Structures are given as structure tokens and as C-alpha cells.
Amino acid sequence: MRYSVWVIKTIFYLSSLFSRSIELTSYIYIWENYSIISLPWDSPWTWYLTFLGVDFGYYWFHRMAHEVNILWAAHQTHHSSEGYNLSTALRQSVFQIYTSWVIDNLGPLELILNTPSHHRVHHGRNRYCIDKNYAGTLIIWDRIFGTFEAENEKVVYGLTHPINTFEPFKVQFHHLVNIWTTFWATPGFFNKFSVMFKGPGWSPGKPRLGLSEEIPEVKGNEVPFSSSASQLLRIYAVVQFALMLTFYEETFADKAALSQVTLLLRVCFIILTLTSIGFLLDQKPKAAVLETFRCLLFLMLCRFGHLKPFIPSLSFTFEIFFSICIAFWGVKSMKQLVSEPWK
């Protein structure tokens, strides 16, 4: 699911294009109108206490993101990867870099810090791993509040119920759909309230976090989900994804200079590219039609100046390449329409 991890990262940062200004404005307003005290910035104690306070707050917010169903709907995308590598933790703080998969054991530091071993447990879908090791930097919070679990048997990564898809919208929103369905199927106002604010495994008559015995057992020989697409199609997807990343990086680099229309069109194109690649890798019936439209949209955006190749001299090459893609996927779409008309 490495592609899905990159999709999550991309969509996360795309949303930040529009949310950062709101966060900053809100922070300034609250500080100017409701701040109680001002701590001396040049005092070491200010930074020591701030570090402990932020880490303590992170523990509880992270725990809520797992134990409150509506919050888990957002956080589960981070746990959907069935691999555990550097890309899985792209959104972690600088203090958590050492929790990568590179290091196995940190000796006595295992008692204090959230080490690679502890964080592997957090990302496992084994029964003993569920709702454990929420810490950011200091594992002491888990030890104090009873959510610590040491690594013992082999950890199998991912969600307890794998979604087995590369389609980004399904990765992002499938649990919200599940909450919506469960909410309306559950009788009683307080039960409906509990569907949203108790644990993901809760249902009437069960404990707040559900029953651990209902979590599917893992045997340690599970094979991560992978695409059934041909090798050639996978190469095509990688090429298109790499091209999308160049526009993605350029969009972030130039966002202050871009018009709102250009910024919105680029974001839509990037999301469309991620969706189309997911359709191709999942072998969706409408993948060819979607890819035809996407390639045609690319040429239109370039023609009107909303997209441009990172190397201007490659403009003609890009135009030829995407024209060939339109022809190929267009023919494939027509064949599908003739042989299997949409219902």
C-alpha cells in the first residue's frame, strides 16, 4: 500500500494549502484576546515545560483519534498502509524521526522513549497491538495511563479489516461511509450518539471500545495487498505519478504567486490524477474513460497557462506524450463502450 501512503501525504498537504491561513488567523485571534500569561521565551524552563505539555497533549489527542469513532475516520488513513517504512510516518514531528523502521532496539531508552519497537506495535493489527502505544516522543504516558504494550510476536501492519484498494477517495472516506450506515441502522438516540463518539468496534451491548475477540486474528503470513495490473501498466502509473509530483511540488513552491483559479485547477487536477491512477491499479471498468479525460484536461490546462512543464523546452514532448495517451485510452474506452455498454 505504499502508493496509498503517498496519496494520503499528497491529499493532506493539498488541504493544508487552504487550512493553514485559517489556523494562523485563529491562533492570532485567540492569543490577542484570550491569552492568560506570557512565558519568557529565553528561559530554558519555558521550553522544557512546553515540550512536556505538547507531548502530553499529543498522547491524549492521538488516543482520542483511535478511541472516538468519528476521529478515527480521519486517522485511519494513516494506519491503512500494510507496510511499515519511512513513508508511513511522513506526518510525524521532527522528534519522532528516530522511530523509523531502521532501528530495532534502543536498550534502556525503551523505558522512556517511543522507540521503533513501541511504534511498530502501535501500527500493528494483531489483537495485542490494538489501541496501544499512543505516545509521541515519551512512552511514559502510555506506561502511566495503561496503554503500553511491548513488542513480542511478529507485527502485521494495517487496518483490522483491510480495504484492499488504491482508490484514494475510498481510502480517505470508507470509514465515514461505514459510520453513516451504522448510525442510521442503530436504534435509539443515545446509541446513535455512541456510534460516533465511542470506539470503532462499539455496538449496543458492548464495552466502549468493543470486544477484542471480534478483531480478526492474524497468523503472521498475511500478504500485503498489491495491484493485479500488468507490469507495463504499473510502469505507466509510476511515470504519471512522478509527473504529478513535479506539478505538486511546483504548486507548493509557487502557491503565493498563483491565482486562486490556477491554484484550484491544479489541486483538482492532482486529485483527479491520484484517482485515475488508483482506478488503473485497481483495474476499475471506467479507468480508461477517466484516464482519457484526465490526459485531455492536462493538455487544456497547459494550453490556457494553468499548468506548465517544469522544463519549458519539454512542452512539445509533453504535448506529444499526452496526445498519444489520449489516443490509446480513448480507443480502449470506445472498445469497452461497444463490448460492455454502461448500465
Secondary structure, 3 states (H helix, E strand, C coil): CHHHHHHHHHHHHHHHHHHHHHHHHHHHHHHHHHCCCCCCCCCHHHHHHHHHHHHHHHHHHHHHHHHCHHHHHHHHHHHCCCCCCHHHHCCCCHHHHHHCCCCCCCHHHHHCECCHHHHHHHCECCHHHCCCCCCCCECHHHHHHCCCCCCCCCCCECCCCCCCCCCHHHHHHHHHHHHHHHHHHCCCHHHHHHHHHCCCCCCCCCCCCCCHHHCCCCCCCCCCCCCCCCHHHHHHHHHHHHHHHHHHHHHHHCCCCCCHHHHHHHHHHHHHHHHHHHHHHHCCCCHHHHHHHHHHHHHHHHHCCCCCCCCHHHHHHHHHHHHHHHHHHHHHHHHHHHHCCCC
